[in-house]
């Protein structure tokens, strides 16, 4: 026993059948034989397919390929420029961080004194609640840094994959 198909089931198949990309199943053939609307749609699609296949495909304009390749290269270059700017900013930040670390190594006493003074000011301003939370503050800062770096990496990867 064959399944009965509706017009909604058969109409999306008309163009692939007319183009020869899809064979007509028995239940679809039965529907085309019993439904004048779908049979007319298939006949029209076959006429259009026949008319198109009897003609030569038009040639692309002379500069089409060159213009398209130029546009693709320009868009890729612009995308790479954005990635390069972000990479350069990250390098500058890393160099400054390393330079600060080296300066701190040469002047450890001043750095410790400055950190101690900053800590005293911070502790005085923040009060007891911050003092109790300080052991976990470094964990929060580290996790926030990891989260931000994960977001930046995800954003960068998505942009690169969409090219």
PyMOL commands that set and color helices and strands:
alter all, ss='L'
color gray80, all
select helices_A, chain A and resi 7-11+14-18+26-34+36-54+64-106+108-161
alter helices_A, ss='H'
color red, helices_A
deselect
rebuild
show_as cartoon
